[in-house]
Amino acid sequence: MQRIERSIRVSAPVDQVYEAWRDFQNFPHFMEHVKEVHTVEEGEGSVSHSVSHWKLKGPMGIDLDYNARLTQDDPNRSIGWRSVDGDIQTSGNVTFTEMNDAETLVNVVLQWLDPPAGPIGEAFAHMFSNPSQMLADDLHRFKTWIEGRRSAEGEMRVA
Protein backbone atom coordinates (compact mmCIF):
# COMPACT_ATOMS: atom_id res chain seq x y z
CA MET A 1 0.00 0.00 0.00
CA GLN A 2 1.25 3.48 -0.91
CA ARG A 3 0.88 6.38 1.55
CA ILE A 4 1.39 10.15 1.45
CA GLU A 5 0.76 12.88 3.97
CA ARG A 6 0.64 16.64 3.45
CA SER A 7 -0.52 19.66 5.45
CA ILE A 8 -1.40 23.27 4.73
CA ARG A 9 -2.38 26.24 6.88
CA VAL A 10 -5.55 27.97 5.69
CA SER A 11 -6.69 31.46 6.64
CA ALA A 12 -10.24 30.48 7.59
CA PRO A 13 -11.96 29.31 10.78
CA VAL A 14 -12.02 25.56 11.38
CA ASP A 15 -15.81 25.25 11.05
CA GLN A 16 -15.79 26.84 7.58
CA VAL A 17 -12.83 24.73 6.42
CA TYR A 18 -14.47 21.52 7.66
CA GLU A 19 -17.83 22.37 6.04
CA ALA A 20 -16.19 23.20 2.70
CA TRP A 21 -14.21 19.93 2.75
CA ARG A 22 -17.16 17.83 3.99
CA ASP A 23 -19.23 18.88 0.98
CA PHE A 24 -17.47 16.55 -1.47
CA GLN A 25 -19.20 18.21 -4.41
CA ASN A 26 -16.77 21.10 -3.83
CA PHE A 27 -13.76 18.92 -4.73
CA PRO A 28 -13.77 19.65 -8.50
CA HIS A 29 -13.13 23.31 -7.57
CA PHE A 30 -9.69 22.53 -6.17
CA MET A 31 -8.70 18.93 -6.98
CA GLU A 32 -7.32 18.82 -10.49
CA HIS A 33 -8.26 15.22 -11.30
CA VAL A 34 -11.70 15.14 -9.66
CA LYS A 35 -14.35 15.45 -12.34
CA GLU A 36 -17.44 15.03 -10.16
CA VAL A 37 -18.62 13.72 -6.80
CA HIS A 38 -22.16 13.00 -5.72
CA THR A 39 -23.82 11.33 -2.76
CA VAL A 40 -25.04 7.82 -3.42
CA GLU A 41 -26.44 7.02 0.01
CA GLU A 42 -26.76 9.10 3.15
CA GLY A 43 -27.62 7.62 6.52
CA GLU A 44 -28.89 9.40 9.58
CA GLY A 45 -26.59 9.52 12.58
CA SER A 46 -24.16 6.96 11.18
CA VAL A 47 -21.16 7.55 8.95
CA SER A 48 -21.33 3.89 7.90
CA HIS A 49 -24.24 4.75 5.60
CA SER A 50 -22.65 7.76 3.93
CA VAL A 51 -21.40 6.74 0.47
CA SER A 52 -20.27 9.03 -2.34
CA HIS A 53 -19.48 8.29 -5.98
CA TRP A 54 -16.25 9.75 -7.37
CA LYS A 55 -15.31 10.24 -11.02
CA LEU A 56 -11.69 11.16 -11.75
CA LYS A 57 -10.31 12.56 -15.00
CA GLY A 58 -7.61 10.26 -16.25
CA PRO A 59 -5.22 10.73 -19.14
CA MET A 60 -6.27 9.91 -22.71
CA GLY A 61 -9.93 10.43 -21.82
CA ILE A 62 -10.08 7.45 -19.45
CA ASP A 63 -12.28 8.22 -16.43
CA LEU A 64 -11.79 6.32 -13.18
CA ASP A 65 -14.81 5.70 -10.92
CA TYR A 66 -15.18 4.46 -7.38
CA ASN A 67 -17.50 4.65 -4.38
CA ALA A 68 -16.21 5.76 -1.00
CA ARG A 69 -17.78 5.18 2.41
CA LEU A 70 -17.18 7.54 5.31
CA THR A 71 -15.44 5.75 8.17
CA GLN A 72 -15.21 8.80 10.40
CA ASP A 73 -16.96 12.16 10.53
CA ASP A 74 -16.14 14.23 13.60
CA PRO A 75 -17.34 17.78 12.81
CA ASN A 76 -14.57 20.39 12.75
CA ARG A 77 -11.99 17.71 13.62
CA SER A 78 -11.68 14.89 11.07
CA ILE A 79 -13.12 13.01 8.10
CA GLY A 80 -12.09 9.46 7.18
CA TRP A 81 -13.02 7.28 4.21
CA ARG A 82 -12.29 4.10 2.31
CA SER A 83 -13.30 2.98 -1.16
CA VAL A 84 -15.85 0.18 -1.28
CA ASP A 85 -15.76 -0.64 -4.99
CA GLY A 86 -14.61 0.68 -8.33
CA ASP A 87 -11.36 1.31 -10.19
CA ILE A 88 -9.36 2.56 -7.20
CA GLN A 89 -8.74 1.10 -3.75
CA THR A 90 -8.07 4.03 -1.45
CA SER A 91 -8.52 5.21 2.11
CA GLY A 92 -7.54 8.26 4.05
CA ASN A 93 -8.17 10.83 6.70
CA VAL A 94 -8.27 14.62 6.87
CA THR A 95 -7.84 16.40 10.18
CA PHE A 96 -8.64 20.02 10.92
CA THR A 97 -6.76 21.78 13.72
CA GLU A 98 -7.82 25.23 14.85
CA MET A 99 -4.68 27.36 15.02
CA ASN A 100 -6.46 30.55 16.15
CA ASP A 101 -9.78 32.24 15.37
CA ALA A 102 -8.98 32.68 11.70
CA GLU A 103 -6.58 29.87 10.76
CA THR A 104 -6.86 26.11 10.39
CA LEU A 105 -4.22 23.47 9.79
CA VAL A 106 -5.48 20.86 7.28
CA ASN A 107 -3.61 17.54 7.33
CA VAL A 108 -4.37 14.90 4.68
CA VAL A 109 -3.25 11.26 4.75
CA LEU A 110 -3.95 9.23 1.58
CA GLN A 111 -3.39 5.52 1.07
CA TRP A 112 -3.95 3.38 -2.01
CA LEU A 113 -3.16 -0.02 -3.38
CA ASP A 114 -1.00 -0.33 -6.45
CA PRO A 115 -3.22 -0.15 -9.52
CA PRO A 116 -4.15 -3.25 -11.49
CA ALA A 117 -2.66 -3.94 -14.93
CA GLY A 118 -4.39 -2.80 -18.10
CA PRO A 119 -5.62 0.58 -19.33
CA ILE A 120 -7.22 1.62 -16.01
CA GLY A 121 -4.04 0.77 -14.09
CA GLU A 122 -1.94 2.63 -16.63
CA ALA A 123 -4.20 5.72 -16.39
CA PHE A 124 -4.06 5.59 -12.59
CA ALA A 125 -0.26 5.17 -12.58
CA HIS A 126 0.12 8.12 -14.96
CA MET A 127 -2.17 10.35 -12.88
CA PHE A 128 -0.35 9.47 -9.66
CA SER A 129 3.21 9.54 -11.01
CA ASN A 130 4.10 12.13 -8.34
CA PRO A 131 1.31 11.81 -5.74
CA SER A 132 3.01 13.95 -3.10
CA GLN A 133 3.29 16.91 -5.48
CA MET A 134 -0.24 16.32 -6.76
CA LEU A 135 -1.62 16.47 -3.20
CA ALA A 136 0.48 19.56 -2.40
CA ASP A 137 -0.90 21.29 -5.53
CA ASP A 138 -4.49 20.29 -4.66
CA LEU A 139 -4.08 21.61 -1.10
CA HIS A 140 -2.67 24.88 -2.41
CA ARG A 141 -5.67 25.21 -4.75
CA PHE A 142 -7.98 24.47 -1.77
CA LYS A 143 -6.27 27.24 0.23
CA THR A 144 -6.61 29.70 -2.67
CA TRP A 145 -10.21 28.66 -3.33
CA ILE A 146 -11.48 28.89 0.26
CA GLU A 147 -9.55 32.07 1.09
CA GLY A 148 -10.76 33.65 -2.16
CA ARG A 149 -14.35 32.75 -1.36
CA ARG A 150 -14.00 34.22 2.12
CA SER A 151 -12.54 37.52 0.90
CA ALA A 152 -15.01 37.83 -2.01
CA GLU A 153 -18.07 37.09 0.10
CA GLY A 154 -17.02 38.43 3.50
CA GLU A 155 -18.36 35.49 5.46
CA MET A 156 -18.00 32.33 3.37
CA ARG A 157 -21.06 30.47 2.21
CA VAL A 158 -20.39 26.85 1.22
CA ALA A 159 -21.73 25.91 -2.21
Residue pairs with C-beta under 8 A, 6 or more apart in sequence:
1 111
1 112
1 113
2 111
2 112
2 113
2 114
2 131
3 109
3 110
3 111
4 109
4 110
4 131
4 132
4 135
5 107
5 108
5 109
5 110
6 107
6 108
6 132
6 135
6 136
6 139
7 105
7 106
7 107
7 108
7 139
8 105
8 106
8 139
8 140
8 142
8 143
9 99
9 103
9 104
9 105
9 106
9 143
10 17
10 103
10 104
10 105
10 106
10 142
10 143
10 146
10 147
11 102
11 103
11 143
11 147
11 150
12 20
12 102
12 103
12 104
12 146
12 147
12 150
12 156
13 98
13 101
13 102
13 104
14 76
14 96
14 97
14 98
14 104
15 75
15 76
16 146
16 150
16 156
16 158
17 96
17 104
17 106
17 146
18 75
18 76
18 77
18 79
18 96
18 104
19 158
20 26
20 146
20 149
20 156
20 158
21 79
21 94
21 96
21 106
21 142
22 73
22 75
22 79
23 158
23 159
24 37
24 39
24 52
24 54
25 36
25 37
25 38
25 159
26 158
26 159
27 34
27 37
28 34
28 35
28 36
28 37
29 141
29 145
29 159
30 138
30 141
30 142
30 144
30 145
31 138
31 141
31 142
32 57
32 134
32 137
32 138
32 141
33 56
33 57
33 58
33 127
33 134
34 54
34 55
34 56
34 57
35 55
35 56
35 57
35 63
36 54
36 55
37 52
37 53
37 54
37 55
38 52
38 53
39 50
39 51
39 52
39 53
40 51
40 52
40 53
40 67
41 49
41 50
41 51
42 49
42 50
42 51
43 49
43 50
47 69
47 70
47 71
47 72
47 73
48 69
48 70
48 71
50 69
50 70
50 73
51 67
51 68
51 69
51 70
51 84
52 67
52 68
53 65
53 66
53 67
54 65
54 66
54 67
54 68
54 86
55 63
55 64
55 65
56 63
56 64
56 65
56 88
56 127
57 63
58 64
58 120
58 123
58 124
58 126
58 127
59 123
59 126
59 127
60 123
62 119
62 120
62 123
64 86
64 87
64 88
64 120
64 123
64 124
64 127
65 86
65 87
66 83
66 84
66 85
66 86
66 87
66 88
66 89
66 90
67 83
67 84
67 85
67 86
68 81
68 82
68 83
68 84
68 90
69 81
69 82
69 83
69 84
70 79
70 80
70 81
71 80
71 81
71 82
71 91
72 78
72 79
72 80
72 81
72 93
73 79
73 80
76 96
76 98
77 95
77 96
78 93
78 94
78 95
78 96
79 93
79 94
80 91
80 92
80 93
80 94
81 90
81 91
81 92
81 93
82 90
82 91
82 92
83 89
83 90
83 91
87 120
87 124
88 112
88 115
88 124
89 112
89 113
90 110
90 111
90 112
90 113
91 110
91 111
91 112
92 108
92 109
92 110
92 111
93 108
93 109
94 106
94 107
94 108
94 109
95 106
95 107
96 104
96 105
96 106
97 104
97 105
97 107
98 104
99 105
106 139
106 142
108 135
108 139
110 131
110 135
112 128
115 121
115 122
115 124
115 125
115 128
127 134
128 134
146 156
149 156
149 157
150 156
